[in-house]
Amino acid sequence: MKCYFLIPALVGTAVVAITGISHASGNKITEQSAKAQAMGNAFAAQADDPSALAYNPAGIAYLKGRQIQIGYGVVLLPQTEFNGVTNISSPNTTSEMANGDLVAVPTVYLTHEVTSIPLSFGLGVNSFFPLVKRWDEGGGLREVASISIKPVNFQPTLAYRFDDLNLAVAAAADITYARFSSECFLYNGALGGNLGMLGLDATAVGYGYTLGLLWKATPALSFGASYRSKIDLKFDGDANFMGLANSASLPPPYNAVVPGSGTTVRSRLSADYTLPDNAILAVAWKPVQKVTLEFDAEHTGWSSYKEFKVDYQSSAPIYAAVLSQPVPKKWHDVWSYHFGGQYSVNDYVDLRSGYTYEENPVPDSTLGSDLPDANRHYFSVGTGVHNAKAAVDFAYTYVLFDDRTISSSANNPQIKNGTFKSDAHLLGISLTCKF
């Protein structure tokens, strides 16, 4: 019953999403401010507003006074379409569309300059890895009924500026609280269809750190670097499996394992997952006073995600013998490349645009409908209006995924072959106040 192994795979993907939809790779959200988003998230060498905390925290050492930025990102989740053959539709081709969702990703950044010494404090509150995915419960990909991730990251930061060297460094603690919930169908056509539904709910807290460096080599040229460490998450929660089949009619040994229709079997669960580390190298150049150009190269260490396993604290056979199976993931490290520019129309208005290319970490062997990832292209535009006391920034990004073909995998035994097509739209707005 290969479909049994899909359930912990779905849980694993959901937990990974806690590291989390940006879209950097897998399910990471790079878009952490409207200004940076409009420039394709090429921002680590500029880092000149409070959202530097997310891209390169060393940048807050150059911010004056006290500043607060409140941002709001809206993600129209990837509109994923599948065309192919599933075990349910075989031998016929089916076309299915994932249910669309909007995900709101708020951000808050606060910075404070100590005027007596070149020291600055900061606090960032944001979300790097939210995820929502839903397929039609009556379709061929019904195993993924729903997955919802709600992570939040707290980042207290300290930055110091060496004025003689035009250099700033920063160190921060990362505290991530994550919660996920999921509902998955257990489907097997040979045994009559839906055998039951598994509901999962769990939370975790993990700790890591972030380092940053910003060197303003000349008035026209600056270099930035940042590193965000891995974070170990230990999940604890509950699992509820409700039988939907007449278990007495199933052949051995399934008649002794699958609970009867309307019967719910509960269990505690635990799982370990390590969020990937992340490193950015960046350079910004001002060829003329009104123009800023930047290029960032970003590396995400997804190779830490080799497999996922949920441990159920239950003696019930459905958990002990069927669901507690390790699921291979075999993700690999990836790079993303960010190009962005800003043109200052005057002292109050800026125009911005950017492009990003991101590799995806999911190999063909473990690609699934829970996260049908692919290499991505981001096209961004935006503007900013500002004065000495406040700034308002706007951004829009269109995300185009390369088509991804699948022939069956460890995560999707219900798919025989087919192609996923996806795109997404991102909107961002932020307000910055200076005191």
N, C-alpha and C positions, 0 to 999 in steps of 0.2 A: 504494500500500500504506500507507494511513493508520495502520494499527496499528504500523508501524515507529516512528512518532513518539511512541508511548506510552512507549517504554522510557526515553529521556532524561527524559520527564516524571516517571516514577516515581522516577528517580534524583534529580531536582530536588526532589521532595517529600520524599524521604528526607533529603536534605542540609538542607533547610529545617528539618526536625524536629530537627536538631542544635541549632538555636537553641532546637530542639526541640521529648507528650501533656500540659502544663497548658494546659491548658485556658484560657488567657486569650483567645487567638484563634489560629486556625490550629492549631498544635501546641505552644503555650507552656504550661508548668506554673507556675501561680501559687502553688500550695500548697507552701510551703517551710517550714512549721512547723505543728504541731498546734494551737497556741494561736490563731494567725492564721487557720488554716483553719476552725476552729469559729466564727469571727466573719465568715465570708464573705470572708476575706483583707482586711478593712478594718482595717489595722494600722499604716499609715505615720505616723499622728499619735500613736499610743501608743508603739510601738517600744520596749517596756519589758522585753524579754528578748533573749538573744544572736541570735535570728533576725532582729532588726532589720537585721542585715547584708544580708539579702535584700530587705527592704521599704523601709527608710530607715536607712542606716548611721549617720546622726547620732544615732540613739537610743542607741548604745553609750556615748556620752559621759556618760550618766546612770547607767550600770550600775556598781555598787560592786565593788571587789576584782577577783578573777579568776573568770570563769564559763566553763563549757563546757556546750554543749547537743548532745546526740546525738539525731537524729530519724530516723524511718522512716515513709515513706509508701508505701502499697500502692494501686495503681490497677488496678481491674478494668476493662480497656480497654472503650471504647464497644462495646456489643453492637449492631452495625450490621446491620440487615435491609434487603435490597433487594427490592422488588417491581416488576417491569416487564418490558420486552421487550429482549432483547439480540440481537446478530447471530446468536448460536448458537441461541437459543430461538425466534427469529422464525418465524412470526407469533404464537407462543404466549407467554403471560405466564409468567415464572418467579419463584420466590421463593428467595432465597439469604441465608445468614447468615454474616457474617465469623466466623472462628474466635476464640473468646475467649482472652484472655491476661491474666496478671497481671504488672504492672511494679512493681518495688520501687525506690523513689527515696530513698536514704539522704542525710542532711544532717549536717554537723558545723560548729558555730560556736564559736569561742573568742574571749573578750574579756579585756582586761587594763587596769585603771585605774592610771595613774601618779599616786600620791598627792601628790607635791610640786607638781604643776601640773595644771590641768584638761585633761589629755590622756589619750586612750585609744587602744589598739591593738586590732585585731580581725583574724580570719581566718575566712573562710567557705568551705566546700567543699560544693557542691550541684550540682544538675542542673536547668536550666531547660527543656530541650527533648528529652526522650527520646521515642521513638516505636516502636511495634510494630504491624504490621497484616498479617493473613494471611487470604486467601480460599481457598476449596476449589479445589484444582488441577484438579478435574474439572468445575467450574461455568462459568457464562457470564462471570464476571469473573476468569477464571483468569490474565489477564495479571499481576495482582498476586499472585504466589505468596507472597512474604514481603518485608518491609522491617523492619530492626532498626537502631535508633539508640542509641548509647551515648556521650552527652556528659558531661563533667564540667567544672565551673567553679571556679577558685581565685580568691579575692577578698581580698587583703591590704588593710587599711583603717586610716586614721588619722582620729580625730575630736577636735575641740576644743570646749570649753564656755566660753561667755562668761557667767559667773555674774551679772554686773550686768544683763545683758539677758535672762536666762533663755532663752538661745539657744545652740544647738549646730550645728556644721557638720561635714561629713565629706567625705573624698575617698578613693577606692579604685581599685585597678587590677583589671581583669577579665582573666583568662587562661583561655581555653576550649580544651580538647582534645576533639576529636570523632572518632568512628569510626562508619561506617555499612557495612552489608552488605545486599545485595538480590538476590533471584532473581525474574526476570520472564519469562513466556512471550511469545514472538513468535507471534501467532496470526493466521491469515487463512483464513477459510472458503472463499473462492474458489480458493485454492491448495492446499486439502486439509487445513487445520487447523493443528496446531502445527508451526511451521517450526524452532523451536529455543528454547533457554533461555539467557538472559543472566545471568551472575553477576557482581556488582560488590562490591568491597571497597576502601575508601579511608579516609584519615585527614587531619586538618587541625588546625592550631593558630592561634588568633586572639587579638587583644589589643584591649581597650577600657578604659573607665573608668566609674565610678559616682560621683555627687555626691548629698549629702543635706543637708537642713536641717530642724531641729525647734525650734519656738518655743513655749514654755510661757507663753502670754500671761497667764493667770491660773491659780490652782490648779484651776479647773474647765474650762478651755478651752485646747486646744493645736492647733497647726497644723503639718503636715508636708509636705515636698515632696522628691521624689527624681527623679533622671534617670540612666538607664543608656544608654550610648552604643551606636551600631552597632559591630559586630565583623565585620571582613573575614576570611573563611575561604578558604584556598586548599587544595583537596583534591588529593591524589595517591594513586594506588592502581592496582589491576589489574582488568581486565575479561576474562571468559572466556565466549565464545559457543559453545555446543554445538548442532550441527545435529541435528534430529529428523526431517527429511523426506528423501525420495529426491530430491536436487537435480536429477538428470538428467531427472526427469519434469516439472520446472517449466518454464514458458514463458520465453523470453528477456524481459528480461535477468536474471531471478531465478535461472536455472540457473547463472549465472556469479557470482552474489553470495552466495546462501545456501549455507553449507557442507553437505556430505553428512551423512547420518545417522551419529551416533557420532563425527563429526569436531569437534574443538575448536580454535577460533581465539582466540589470546590477544593482549592489548594492554595497554599502560600507559594510564592515563587521568589527566586533570586537570580541575578545574572550580573556578570562583570563585563564592562566595556571600556575601552580606552579611546578617548577622543584624540584625533591626530594632532601632531604638532604642525606649525605653520611658520614659514620664514619669508620675508620680503626684502628685496634689494631694489633701490629706486634712485633715479636721478631726475632733477628738474632743472630746466634751462629757460632763461629769459633772453631771447635773441634781441628783443627791443623792450622798452619799458612797459608797453601795454599788453604784451603777449607772454604767456607762460606755457611751456610744453613739458610733459613728464612721461617717463616710461618706467613701469614697475614690472619686475619678474617675481612671481609668487610660487612657492613650493609647498604642497600639502602632503603630509606623510600618511596617506591612507593605507600603506602596506601593513600598518599595525592591525588592520581588520582582516585577520586570516580566517576566522570562523566565529560562529556564535552558538552559545548553548544556554538554554534556560533550565535551571534546576527547580523542580517542583517538590515541595515538602509534603508529599502525599503518597500513601501506599496504594491508591487506586490504580488499576492496570492502565487506564487511559493515559495517565501521566507517566507512570513508572516505565511502561513497556513501549509506549508509542511516541509521546510528545517530547520526552527528555532525550532528544537526539541532537548531537552537534551538527551544525549546518555549515558547509564550506562557503567562504566568501571570496578569499584570495584577491582582495582589492590591491591595487598598486599605487605607488606615489605618482603624483601628477604635477604639472606646471600650468600656470595661467599667465597670460601676458596682457598688460594693461597699457593703453596709449590714451593720453588725454591732453586737452588744451583749454586755455582760458584767454579771452580777449576782453580787456577793460574798455568799455565804450567811453566811459567818463569816470569821475570820482565816485559815482553812485551805482552804476550798472555794469555787470559782467555777463558775458555770453560764454557758454561752455559746450564742449562735445567730447565724445570719447568712443573707443572701441576696445573690446576685450575678447580674447580667444582663450577658452578654457578646455583642457583635456578632462575626460571623465575617468574615474578609477575602476569602473566595474568591468571585469572581463566577460567575454561571451559565455563562458562556462557557468557563471552564476548570475547572469542578467535575469531580472524578473519583472513582473508587472507591478510589484510593490514600489520599485524605483527604476523605471526603464530609462536609465541615464544614457547620455550621449555627449559627444563633444559639442561645445556651445559657442555661439557668436553673439556678442552683446553690442548693440548700437544705442548710444546715449546722447541726449541733449539736455540742456537746462540753462537756467539763468539765476542771477543773484542780484538783489537790491539791498543796499547797505548805506549806513552813515557811521558816525563816530560812536553811536550808542547801540545800534541794533542792525541785524541783517536777516533777510528772509531769502531762502534758497528753494528752488524748485528743480525737479529732475524727472525725466521719463526715459525708460529703457525698454527696448524690444529685444527679446531673447529668442534666437532661432537655434533649435537643436538639429544636428545632423540626423538623418534617418538611421534607425538602428534595427537590424535584422536579427532574429533569434530562431534557433532550431530546436529548442527544448534545452533545459538547463537544470542544475541542481535546485534552483529556486522555483522553477516553473514547470513541473512535470505535466501540467494540464495544457501546455502549449506544444503543438507539434512543429509549427513554423509560422512565421509572420514578421511584420514590420511595425515598429512604433514610430509615429511622427508626433512631434511636440513643438509648441512655442509658448511664450509667456510674456506678460507685460508687467512692468514695475513702475510705480509712481512714488516719488519721494518729496517731502516738504520738511523744512526745518526752520526754526526761529532761534536766533542767537541774541542774547542781551548782554551788554557789557556795563559793569559798574565800577 
